[in-house]
Amino acid sequence: MIIASNLKTNYTRKGACAFIDTVQMFMQNSHTSQEVRIYIPATALDTFDKNVQLRVGAQNFYPVQNGSFTGEIGFEQLEEFHITSILIGHSERRHILKESQVLIAQKFDFAKVKEVEIVYCIGEPREVREQGIEAVMAYLWEQFEGIDIHYTNLIVAYEPVWAIGTGLTASQHDIEEVIARLHVKLNAPLLYGGSVKVENIKDILSIPYCEGVLVGTASWDSNAFCTMIQVADTLEK
Ligand code: 13P
């Protein structure tokens, strides 16, 4: 399974390095069979001495190799650190940073040409969830506009906006229903994200076709994140 941590806007360069070291050490000692991803802030990018099951990824980039885009990170700046996994379409970028579907699709196309792993995030806001499953699915499929769902290095993360950073997890039934419907059309591995924590990760990973999690808040404690990897190891999947 894929157990991913999104550090978001947390951790300094030094702190992120220590976080990665702790997780790395844990993975070595526990002989975990999980695929682990850690998405660090751009300022913490570095060349880490990692095992093959751990990839350090980027949370964002601007779809250019380099150029005049003040304040942005181009692909050249990721390649310097051999970044091979990227988050695209995260709800915080869609809603807070106002990224359009057009820009998101441009990022996707750029990353696709580079053949990196893309964790493509989708998720509905609360008002859509309140309209029921058909409205949720219509909203989610719109978030695939301009996106090549057949890209071989694609992972899809379903993260309901109202469950992110709120402590509210979607119900087991709600997650199951969405994941099952996504699975009908998508071959990509499907992850769930939104208030995943040590206490609920086992139930979430037990959902059919759910192949992992993307964790924010609860993963920022490296010990808790390691415990989540350990829980995943106890499941036969
Ligand atoms: P939380 O785990 O804090 O809800 O965040 C989820 C998320 O946004 C992961 O990308």
Residues whose N, C-alpha, C, O or C-beta is under 5 A from the ligand:
A	BS01	13P	N6 A163 I164 G165 T166 G193 G194 S195 V196 L214 V215 G216 T217 A218
